């Protein structure tokens, strides 16, 4: 299947890719989130799906526009193609601290290893950024409510 759009708005699209592996292999779904022209690939799959997925993603977004790769866990059907994605894009990959130690077993090239990040550190930074945006928006809403009264 070449990709099923699950959600689409002006600046945001979520696409499901499924059944890319031979019937005898473990089936895992891959997702692409496109936001303002940049992509995040979720669980990029095993070696067998790499070229098929890259071809199918190109129908929605040039693979070079993938900025982030999210790895939910370290199983081969989820992570084995990571080296290929890191070699063909400038994306950073994110995985939890628990699974990070398994990645060397997937033969990552040394020059791309530094682009694999520990998810918890990123989550803390993102939380701080979200809180700052929420504070700013709360102040804006408060001021909008006060405007008619002033």
CNS distance restraints for C-alpha pairs under 8 A (distance, minus, plus):
assign (resid   1 and name CA) (resid  17 and name CA) 6.57 0.50 0.50
assign (resid   1 and name CA) (resid  18 and name CA) 6.14 0.50 0.50
assign (resid   1 and name CA) (resid  19 and name CA) 6.35 0.50 0.50
assign (resid   1 and name CA) (resid  20 and name CA) 6.84 0.50 0.50
assign (resid   2 and name CA) (resid  17 and name CA) 6.49 0.50 0.50
assign (resid   2 and name CA) (resid  56 and name CA) 5.16 0.50 0.50
assign (resid   2 and name CA) (resid  57 and name CA) 7.95 0.50 0.50
assign (resid   3 and name CA) (resid  15 and name CA) 6.02 0.50 0.50
assign (resid   3 and name CA) (resid  16 and name CA) 5.46 0.50 0.50
assign (resid   3 and name CA) (resid  17 and name CA) 4.69 0.50 0.50
assign (resid   3 and name CA) (resid  18 and name CA) 7.38 0.50 0.50
assign (resid   3 and name CA) (resid  56 and name CA) 6.65 0.50 0.50
assign (resid   3 and name CA) (resid  57 and name CA) 7.65 0.50 0.50
assign (resid   4 and name CA) (resid  15 and name CA) 5.40 0.50 0.50
assign (resid   4 and name CA) (resid  16 and name CA) 5.10 0.50 0.50
assign (resid   4 and name CA) (resid  17 and name CA) 6.53 0.50 0.50
assign (resid   5 and name CA) (resid  13 and name CA) 7.14 0.50 0.50
assign (resid   5 and name CA) (resid  14 and name CA) 5.90 0.50 0.50
assign (resid   5 and name CA) (resid  15 and name CA) 4.37 0.50 0.50
assign (resid   5 and name CA) (resid  16 and name CA) 6.38 0.50 0.50
assign (resid   6 and name CA) (resid  13 and name CA) 7.60 0.50 0.50
assign (resid   6 and name CA) (resid  14 and name CA) 5.48 0.50 0.50
assign (resid   6 and name CA) (resid  15 and name CA) 5.56 0.50 0.50
assign (resid   6 and name CA) (resid  16 and name CA) 6.74 0.50 0.50
assign (resid   7 and name CA) (resid  12 and name CA) 7.76 0.50 0.50
assign (resid   7 and name CA) (resid  13 and name CA) 5.45 0.50 0.50
assign (resid   7 and name CA) (resid  14 and name CA) 5.11 0.50 0.50
assign (resid   7 and name CA) (resid  15 and name CA) 7.23 0.50 0.50
assign (resid   8 and name CA) (resid  12 and name CA) 5.74 0.50 0.50
assign (resid   8 and name CA) (resid  13 and name CA) 4.33 0.50 0.50
assign (resid   8 and name CA) (resid  14 and name CA) 6.55 0.50 0.50
assign (resid   9 and name CA) (resid  13 and name CA) 6.32 0.50 0.50
assign (resid  11 and name CA) (resid  34 and name CA) 7.75 0.50 0.50
assign (resid  11 and name CA) (resid  35 and name CA) 5.60 0.50 0.50
assign (resid  11 and name CA) (resid  36 and name CA) 4.89 0.50 0.50
assign (resid  11 and name CA) (resid  37 and name CA) 7.43 0.50 0.50
assign (resid  12 and name CA) (resid  33 and name CA) 7.34 0.50 0.50
assign (resid  12 and name CA) (resid  34 and name CA) 5.52 0.50 0.50
assign (resid  12 and name CA) (resid  35 and name CA) 4.55 0.50 0.50
assign (resid  12 and name CA) (resid  36 and name CA) 6.44 0.50 0.50
assign (resid  13 and name CA) (resid  33 and name CA) 5.77 0.50 0.50
assign (resid  13 and name CA) (resid  34 and name CA) 5.05 0.50 0.50
assign (resid  13 and name CA) (resid  35 and name CA) 6.64 0.50 0.50
assign (resid  14 and name CA) (resid  31 and name CA) 7.05 0.50 0.50
assign (resid  14 and name CA) (resid  32 and name CA) 5.81 0.50 0.50
assign (resid  14 and name CA) (resid  33 and name CA) 4.59 0.50 0.50
assign (resid  14 and name CA) (resid  34 and name CA) 6.41 0.50 0.50
assign (resid  15 and name CA) (resid  31 and name CA) 5.56 0.50 0.50
assign (resid  15 and name CA) (resid  32 and name CA) 5.15 0.50 0.50
assign (resid  15 and name CA) (resid  33 and name CA) 6.46 0.50 0.50
assign (resid  16 and name CA) (resid  29 and name CA) 6.95 0.50 0.50
assign (resid  16 and name CA) (resid  30 and name CA) 6.05 0.50 0.50
assign (resid  16 and name CA) (resid  31 and name CA) 4.69 0.50 0.50
assign (resid  16 and name CA) (resid  32 and name CA) 6.69 0.50 0.50
assign (resid  17 and name CA) (resid  29 and name CA) 5.81 0.50 0.50
assign (resid  17 and name CA) (resid  30 and name CA) 5.07 0.50 0.50
assign (resid  17 and name CA) (resid  31 and name CA) 5.98 0.50 0.50
assign (resid  17 and name CA) (resid  53 and name CA) 7.56 0.50 0.50
assign (resid  18 and name CA) (resid  27 and name CA) 7.57 0.50 0.50
assign (resid  18 and name CA) (resid  28 and name CA) 6.85 0.50 0.50
assign (resid  18 and name CA) (resid  29 and name CA) 4.81 0.50 0.50
assign (resid  18 and name CA) (resid  30 and name CA) 6.47 0.50 0.50
assign (resid  19 and name CA) (resid  27 and name CA) 6.25 0.50 0.50
assign (resid  19 and name CA) (resid  28 and name CA) 7.49 0.50 0.50
assign (resid  19 and name CA) (resid  29 and name CA) 7.32 0.50 0.50
assign (resid  20 and name CA) (resid  27 and name CA) 7.61 0.50 0.50
assign (resid  20 and name CA) (resid  49 and name CA) 5.72 0.50 0.50
assign (resid  20 and name CA) (resid  52 and name CA) 6.85 0.50 0.50
assign (resid  20 and name CA) (resid  53 and name CA) 7.35 0.50 0.50
assign (resid  21 and name CA) (resid  25 and name CA) 6.10 0.50 0.50
assign (resid  21 and name CA) (resid  26 and name CA) 7.42 0.50 0.50
assign (resid  21 and name CA) (resid  27 and name CA) 6.30 0.50 0.50
assign (resid  21 and name CA) (resid  48 and name CA) 6.22 0.50 0.50
assign (resid  21 and name CA) (resid  49 and name CA) 5.91 0.50 0.50
assign (resid  23 and name CA) (resid  27 and name CA) 7.78 0.50 0.50
assign (resid  26 and name CA) (resid  77 and name CA) 6.74 0.50 0.50
assign (resid  27 and name CA) (resid  77 and name CA) 7.52 0.50 0.50
assign (resid  28 and name CA) (resid  45 and name CA) 6.75 0.50 0.50
assign (resid  28 and name CA) (resid  77 and name CA) 6.35 0.50 0.50
assign (resid  28 and name CA) (resid  78 and name CA) 7.01 0.50 0.50
assign (resid  29 and name CA) (resid  43 and name CA) 7.50 0.50 0.50
assign (resid  29 and name CA) (resid  45 and name CA) 7.64 0.50 0.50
assign (resid  30 and name CA) (resid  41 and name CA) 7.30 0.50 0.50
assign (resid  30 and name CA) (resid  42 and name CA) 5.84 0.50 0.50
assign (resid  30 and name CA) (resid  43 and name CA) 5.51 0.50 0.50
assign (resid  30 and name CA) (resid  44 and name CA) 5.74 0.50 0.50
assign (resid  30 and name CA) (resid  45 and name CA) 6.68 0.50 0.50
assign (resid  31 and name CA) (resid  41 and name CA) 5.86 0.50 0.50
assign (resid  31 and name CA) (resid  42 and name CA) 5.06 0.50 0.50
assign (resid  31 and name CA) (resid  43 and name CA) 7.10 0.50 0.50
assign (resid  31 and name CA) (resid  44 and name CA) 7.82 0.50 0.50
assign (resid  32 and name CA) (resid  39 and name CA) 6.53 0.50 0.50
assign (resid  32 and name CA) (resid  40 and name CA) 5.67 0.50 0.50
assign (resid  32 and name CA) (resid  41 and name CA) 4.62 0.50 0.50
assign (resid  32 and name CA) (resid  42 and name CA) 6.21 0.50 0.50
assign (resid  32 and name CA) (resid  57 and name CA) 7.75 0.50 0.50
assign (resid  33 and name CA) (resid  39 and name CA) 5.55 0.50 0.50
assign (resid  33 and name CA) (resid  40 and name CA) 5.11 0.50 0.50
assign (resid  33 and name CA) (resid  41 and name CA) 6.50 0.50 0.50
assign (resid  33 and name CA) (resid  42 and name CA) 7.94 0.50 0.50
assign (resid  34 and name CA) (resid  38 and name CA) 5.46 0.50 0.50
assign (resid  34 and name CA) (resid  39 and name CA) 4.42 0.50 0.50
assign (resid  34 and name CA) (resid  40 and name CA) 6.47 0.50 0.50
assign (resid  34 and name CA) (resid  61 and name CA) 7.96 0.50 0.50
assign (resid  35 and name CA) (resid  39 and name CA) 6.39 0.50 0.50
assign (resid  37 and name CA) (resid  61 and name CA) 7.75 0.50 0.50
assign (resid  37 and name CA) (resid  65 and name CA) 7.40 0.50 0.50
assign (resid  38 and name CA) (resid  65 and name CA) 5.34 0.50 0.50
assign (resid  38 and name CA) (resid  66 and name CA) 5.95 0.50 0.50
assign (resid  38 and name CA) (resid  67 and name CA) 6.34 0.50 0.50
assign (resid  39 and name CA) (resid  61 and name CA) 7.52 0.50 0.50
assign (resid  39 and name CA) (resid  65 and name CA) 5.90 0.50 0.50
assign (resid  39 and name CA) (resid  66 and name CA) 4.22 0.50 0.50
assign (resid  39 and name CA) (resid  67 and name CA) 5.67 0.50 0.50
assign (resid  39 and name CA) (resid  68 and name CA) 6.67 0.50 0.50
assign (resid  40 and name CA) (resid  66 and name CA) 5.66 0.50 0.50
assign (resid  40 and name CA) (resid  67 and name CA) 6.02 0.50 0.50
assign (resid  40 and name CA) (resid  68 and name CA) 4.58 0.50 0.50
assign (resid  40 and name CA) (resid  69 and name CA) 5.53 0.50 0.50
assign (resid  40 and name CA) (resid  70 and name CA) 7.20 0.50 0.50
assign (resid  41 and name CA) (resid  66 and name CA) 6.90 0.50 0.50
assign (resid  41 and name CA) (resid  68 and name CA) 6.32 0.50 0.50
assign (resid  41 and name CA) (resid  69 and name CA) 4.72 0.50 0.50
assign (resid  41 and name CA) (resid  70 and name CA) 6.19 0.50 0.50
assign (resid  42 and name CA) (resid  69 and name CA) 5.82 0.50 0.50
assign (resid  42 and name CA) (resid  70 and name CA) 4.71 0.50 0.50
assign (resid  42 and name CA) (resid  71 and name CA) 6.26 0.50 0.50
assign (resid  42 and name CA) (resid  72 and name CA) 7.71 0.50 0.50
assign (resid  43 and name CA) (resid  69 and name CA) 7.30 0.50 0.50
assign (resid  43 and name CA) (resid  70 and name CA) 5.94 0.50 0.50
assign (resid  43 and name CA) (resid  71 and name CA) 4.95 0.50 0.50
assign (resid  43 and name CA) (resid  72 and name CA) 6.37 0.50 0.50
assign (resid  43 and name CA) (resid  78 and name CA) 4.99 0.50 0.50
assign (resid  43 and name CA) (resid  79 and name CA) 6.67 0.50 0.50
assign (resid  44 and name CA) (resid  50 and name CA) 7.60 0.50 0.50
assign (resid  44 and name CA) (resid  69 and name CA) 7.38 0.50 0.50
assign (resid  44 and name CA) (resid  70 and name CA) 7.95 0.50 0.50
assign (resid  44 and name CA) (resid  71 and name CA) 7.53 0.50 0.50
assign (resid  44 and name CA) (resid  78 and name CA) 5.85 0.50 0.50
assign (resid  44 and name CA) (resid  79 and name CA) 6.38 0.50 0.50
assign (resid  44 and name CA) (resid  81 and name CA) 6.47 0.50 0.50
assign (resid  44 and name CA) (resid  82 and name CA) 6.79 0.50 0.50
assign (resid  45 and name CA) (resid  49 and name CA) 6.16 0.50 0.50
assign (resid  45 and name CA) (resid  50 and name CA) 6.95 0.50 0.50
assign (resid  45 and name CA) (resid  76 and name CA) 7.35 0.50 0.50
assign (resid  45 and name CA) (resid  77 and name CA) 4.96 0.50 0.50
assign (resid  45 and name CA) (resid  78 and name CA) 4.13 0.50 0.50
assign (resid  45 and name CA) (resid  79 and name CA) 5.65 0.50 0.50
assign (resid  45 and name CA) (resid  80 and name CA) 6.36 0.50 0.50
assign (resid  45 and name CA) (resid  81 and name CA) 5.82 0.50 0.50
assign (resid  45 and name CA) (resid  82 and name CA) 7.84 0.50 0.50
assign (resid  46 and name CA) (resid  50 and name CA) 6.65 0.50 0.50
assign (resid  46 and name CA) (resid  76 and name CA) 5.72 0.50 0.50
assign (resid  46 and name CA) (resid  77 and name CA) 4.45 0.50 0.50
assign (resid  46 and name CA) (resid  78 and name CA) 5.82 0.50 0.50
assign (resid  46 and name CA) (resid  79 and name CA) 6.03 0.50 0.50
assign (resid  46 and name CA) (resid  80 and name CA) 4.40 0.50 0.50
assign (resid  46 and name CA) (resid  81 and name CA) 4.82 0.50 0.50
assign (resid  47 and name CA) (resid  80 and name CA) 5.61 0.50 0.50
assign (resid  47 and name CA) (resid  81 and name CA) 4.78 0.50 0.50
assign (resid  48 and name CA) (resid  52 and name CA) 7.96 0.50 0.50
assign (resid  49 and name CA) (resid  53 and name CA) 5.68 0.50 0.50
assign (resid  49 and name CA) (resid  81 and name CA) 7.70 0.50 0.50
assign (resid  50 and name CA) (resid  54 and name CA) 6.04 0.50 0.50
assign (resid  50 and name CA) (resid  81 and name CA) 5.85 0.50 0.50
assign (resid  50 and name CA) (resid  84 and name CA) 7.32 0.50 0.50
assign (resid  50 and name CA) (resid  85 and name CA) 7.97 0.50 0.50
assign (resid  51 and name CA) (resid  55 and name CA) 6.13 0.50 0.50
assign (resid  52 and name CA) (resid  56 and name CA) 6.19 0.50 0.50
assign (resid  53 and name CA) (resid  57 and name CA) 5.90 0.50 0.50
assign (resid  54 and name CA) (resid  58 and name CA) 6.24 0.50 0.50
assign (resid  54 and name CA) (resid  63 and name CA) 6.59 0.50 0.50
assign (resid  55 and name CA) (resid  59 and name CA) 7.14 0.50 0.50
assign (resid  56 and name CA) (resid  60 and name CA) 7.58 0.50 0.50
assign (resid  57 and name CA) (resid  61 and name CA) 5.94 0.50 0.50
assign (resid  57 and name CA) (resid  62 and name CA) 7.14 0.50 0.50
assign (resid  57 and name CA) (resid  63 and name CA) 6.55 0.50 0.50
assign (resid  58 and name CA) (resid  62 and name CA) 4.86 0.50 0.50
assign (resid  58 and name CA) (resid  63 and name CA) 5.89 0.50 0.50
assign (resid  61 and name CA) (resid  65 and name CA) 6.70 0.50 0.50
assign (resid  62 and name CA) (resid  66 and name CA) 7.66 0.50 0.50
assign (resid  63 and name CA) (resid  88 and name CA) 7.96 0.50 0.50
assign (resid  63 and name CA) (resid  89 and name CA) 6.79 0.50 0.50
assign (resid  64 and name CA) (resid  88 and name CA) 7.15 0.50 0.50
assign (resid  64 and name CA) (resid  89 and name CA) 4.93 0.50 0.50
assign (resid  64 and name CA) (resid  90 and name CA) 6.91 0.50 0.50
assign (resid  65 and name CA) (resid  89 and name CA) 7.56 0.50 0.50
assign (resid  66 and name CA) (resid  89 and name CA) 6.73 0.50 0.50
assign (resid  66 and name CA) (resid  90 and name CA) 7.48 0.50 0.50
assign (resid  66 and name CA) (resid  91 and name CA) 5.86 0.50 0.50
assign (resid  67 and name CA) (resid  89 and name CA) 7.74 0.50 0.50
assign (resid  67 and name CA) (resid  90 and name CA) 6.51 0.50 0.50
assign (resid  67 and name CA) (resid  91 and name CA) 4.18 0.50 0.50
assign (resid  67 and name CA) (resid  92 and name CA) 6.32 0.50 0.50
assign (resid  68 and name CA) (resid  91 and name CA) 4.91 0.50 0.50
assign (resid  68 and name CA) (resid  92 and name CA) 4.98 0.50 0.50
assign (resid  68 and name CA) (resid  93 and name CA) 5.72 0.50 0.50
assign (resid  68 and name CA) (resid  94 and name CA) 7.50 0.50 0.50
assign (resid  69 and name CA) (resid  91 and name CA) 6.56 0.50 0.50
assign (resid  69 and name CA) (resid  92 and name CA) 6.12 0.50 0.50
assign (resid  69 and name CA) (resid  93 and name CA) 4.40 0.50 0.50
assign (resid  69 and name CA) (resid  94 and name CA) 6.17 0.50 0.50
assign (resid  70 and name CA) (resid  93 and name CA) 5.78 0.50 0.50
assign (resid  70 and name CA) (resid  94 and name CA) 4.99 0.50 0.50
assign (resid  70 and name CA) (resid  95 and name CA) 6.39 0.50 0.50
assign (resid  71 and name CA) (resid  78 and name CA) 6.96 0.50 0.50
assign (resid  71 and name CA) (resid  79 and name CA) 6.75 0.50 0.50
assign (resid  71 and name CA) (resid  93 and name CA) 7.19 0.50 0.50
assign (resid  71 and name CA) (resid  94 and name CA) 6.05 0.50 0.50
assign (resid  71 and name CA) (resid  95 and name CA) 5.09 0.50 0.50
assign (resid  71 and name CA) (resid  96 and name CA) 7.97 0.50 0.50
assign (resid  72 and name CA) (resid  78 and name CA) 7.69 0.50 0.50
assign (resid  72 and name CA) (resid  95 and name CA) 6.49 0.50 0.50
assign (resid  72 and name CA) (resid  96 and name CA) 7.59 0.50 0.50
assign (resid  73 and name CA) (resid  78 and name CA) 7.01 0.50 0.50
assign (resid  73 and name CA) (resid  79 and name CA) 7.63 0.50 0.50
assign (resid  73 and name CA) (resid  95 and name CA) 7.09 0.50 0.50
assign (resid  73 and name CA) (resid  96 and name CA) 7.60 0.50 0.50
assign (resid  73 and name CA) (resid  99 and name CA) 6.06 0.50 0.50
assign (resid  74 and name CA) (resid  78 and name CA) 6.51 0.50 0.50
assign (resid  74 and name CA) (resid  79 and name CA) 5.79 0.50 0.50
assign (resid  74 and name CA) (resid  99 and name CA) 5.68 0.50 0.50
assign (resid  74 and name CA) (resid 100 and name CA) 7.87 0.50 0.50
assign (resid  74 and name CA) (resid 102 and name CA) 6.57 0.50 0.50
assign (resid  74 and name CA) (resid 103 and name CA) 7.11 0.50 0.50
assign (resid  75 and name CA) (resid  79 and name CA) 6.14 0.50 0.50
assign (resid  75 and name CA) (resid  80 and name CA) 7.74 0.50 0.50
assign (resid  76 and name CA) (resid  80 and name CA) 4.78 0.50 0.50
assign (resid  79 and name CA) (resid 106 and name CA) 7.78 0.50 0.50
assign (resid  80 and name CA) (resid 106 and name CA) 6.04 0.50 0.50
assign (resid  81 and name CA) (resid  85 and name CA) 6.55 0.50 0.50
assign (resid  82 and name CA) (resid  86 and name CA) 6.13 0.50 0.50
assign (resid  82 and name CA) (resid 108 and name CA) 7.70 0.50 0.50
assign (resid  83 and name CA) (resid  87 and name CA) 6.09 0.50 0.50
assign (resid  83 and name CA) (resid 106 and name CA) 7.79 0.50 0.50
assign (resid  83 and name CA) (resid 107 and name CA) 7.29 0.50 0.50
assign (resid  83 and name CA) (resid 108 and name CA) 5.25 0.50 0.50
assign (resid  83 and name CA) (resid 109 and name CA) 6.80 0.50 0.50
assign (resid  83 and name CA) (resid 112 and name CA) 7.80 0.50 0.50
assign (resid  84 and name CA) (resid  88 and name CA) 6.17 0.50 0.50
assign (resid  85 and name CA) (resid  89 and name CA) 5.86 0.50 0.50
assign (resid  85 and name CA) (resid  91 and name CA) 7.71 0.50 0.50
assign (resid  86 and name CA) (resid  90 and name CA) 6.45 0.50 0.50
assign (resid  86 and name CA) (resid  91 and name CA) 6.25 0.50 0.50
assign (resid  86 and name CA) (resid  92 and name CA) 7.51 0.50 0.50
assign (resid  86 and name CA) (resid 112 and name CA) 6.27 0.50 0.50
assign (resid  86 and name CA) (resid 115 and name CA) 7.85 0.50 0.50
assign (resid  87 and name CA) (resid 112 and name CA) 7.13 0.50 0.50
assign (resid  91 and name CA) (resid 115 and name CA) 7.37 0.50 0.50
assign (resid  92 and name CA) (resid 115 and name CA) 4.81 0.50 0.50
assign (resid  92 and name CA) (resid 116 and name CA) 5.87 0.50 0.50
assign (resid  92 and name CA) (resid 117 and name CA) 7.12 0.50 0.50
assign (resid  93 and name CA) (resid 115 and name CA) 6.16 0.50 0.50
assign (resid  93 and name CA) (resid 116 and name CA) 4.60 0.50 0.50
assign (resid  93 and name CA) (resid 117 and name CA) 5.96 0.50 0.50
assign (resid  94 and name CA) (resid 116 and name CA) 5.85 0.50 0.50
assign (resid  94 and name CA) (resid 117 and name CA) 4.87 0.50 0.50
assign (resid  94 and name CA) (resid 118 and name CA) 5.89 0.50 0.50
assign (resid  94 and name CA) (resid 119 and name CA) 5.27 0.50 0.50
assign (resid  95 and name CA) (resid  99 and name CA) 6.56 0.50 0.50
assign (resid  95 and name CA) (resid 100 and name CA) 6.12 0.50 0.50
assign (resid  95 and name CA) (resid 116 and name CA) 7.45 0.50 0.50
assign (resid  95 and name CA) (resid 117 and name CA) 6.47 0.50 0.50
assign (resid  95 and name CA) (resid 118 and name CA) 5.49 0.50 0.50
assign (resid  95 and name CA) (resid 119 and name CA) 5.04 0.50 0.50
assign (resid  96 and name CA) (resid 100 and name CA) 6.13 0.50 0.50
assign (resid  96 and name CA) (resid 118 and name CA) 5.51 0.50 0.50
assign (resid  96 and name CA) (resid 119 and name CA) 4.74 0.50 0.50
assign (resid  96 and name CA) (resid 120 and name CA) 6.35 0.50 0.50
assign (resid  97 and name CA) (resid 101 and name CA) 7.40 0.50 0.50
assign (resid  97 and name CA) (resid 118 and name CA) 5.48 0.50 0.50
assign (resid  97 and name CA) (resid 119 and name CA) 6.71 0.50 0.50
assign (resid  97 and name CA) (resid 120 and name CA) 7.02 0.50 0.50
assign (resid  99 and name CA) (resid 103 and name CA) 7.26 0.50 0.50
assign (resid 100 and name CA) (resid 118 and name CA) 6.96 0.50 0.50
assign (resid 102 and name CA) (resid 106 and name CA) 7.66 0.50 0.50
assign (resid 103 and name CA) (resid 107 and name CA) 7.55 0.50 0.50
assign (resid 103 and name CA) (resid 108 and name CA) 7.28 0.50 0.50
assign (resid 104 and name CA) (resid 108 and name CA) 6.09 0.50 0.50
assign (resid 108 and name CA) (resid 112 and name CA) 6.96 0.50 0.50
assign (resid 108 and name CA) (resid 113 and name CA) 6.36 0.50 0.50
assign (resid 109 and name CA) (resid 113 and name CA) 6.46 0.50 0.50
assign (resid 110 and name CA) (resid 114 and name CA) 7.89 0.50 0.50
assign (resid 112 and name CA) (resid 116 and name CA) 7.52 0.50 0.50
assign (resid 117 and name CA) (resid 122 and name CA) 7.78 0.50 0.50
assign (resid 118 and name CA) (resid 122 and name CA) 6.94 0.50 0.50
assign (resid 119 and name CA) (resid 123 and name CA) 6.09 0.50 0.50
assign (resid 120 and name CA) (resid 124 and name CA) 6.32 0.50 0.50
assign (resid 121 and name CA) (resid 125 and name CA) 6.50 0.50 0.50
assign (resid 122 and name CA) (resid 126 and name CA) 6.06 0.50 0.50
assign (resid 123 and name CA) (resid 127 and name CA) 5.97 0.50 0.50
assign (resid 124 and name CA) (resid 128 and name CA) 6.30 0.50 0.50
assign (resid 125 and name CA) (resid 129 and name CA) 6.30 0.50 0.50
assign (resid 126 and name CA) (resid 130 and name CA) 6.04 0.50 0.50
assign (resid 127 and name CA) (resid 131 and name CA) 6.07 0.50 0.50
assign (resid 128 and name CA) (resid 132 and name CA) 6.27 0.50 0.50
assign (resid 129 and name CA) (resid 133 and name CA) 6.30 0.50 0.50
assign (resid 130 and name CA) (resid 134 and name CA) 6.05 0.50 0.50
assign (resid 131 and name CA) (resid 135 and name CA) 6.11 0.50 0.50
assign (resid 132 and name CA) (resid 136 and name CA) 6.26 0.50 0.50
assign (resid 133 and name CA) (resid 137 and name CA) 6.08 0.50 0.50
assign (resid 134 and name CA) (resid 138 and name CA) 6.00 0.50 0.50
assign (resid 135 and name CA) (resid 139 and name CA) 6.32 0.50 0.50
assign (resid 136 and name CA) (resid 140 and name CA) 6.32 0.50 0.50
assign (resid 137 and name CA) (resid 141 and name CA) 6.11 0.50 0.50
assign (resid 138 and name CA) (resid 142 and name CA) 6.03 0.50 0.50
assign (resid 139 and name CA) (resid 143 and name CA) 6.12 0.50 0.50
assign (resid 140 and name CA) (resid 144 and name CA) 6.15 0.50 0.50
assign (resid 141 and name CA) (resid 145 and name CA) 6.22 0.50 0.50
assign (resid 142 and name CA) (resid 146 and name CA) 6.28 0.50 0.50
assign (resid 143 and name CA) (resid 147 and name CA) 6.06 0.50 0.50
assign (resid 144 and name CA) (resid 148 and name CA) 7.67 0.50 0.50
assign (resid 145 and name CA) (resid 149 and name CA) 7.62 0.50 0.50
assign (resid 146 and name CA) (resid 150 and name CA) 6.36 0.50 0.50
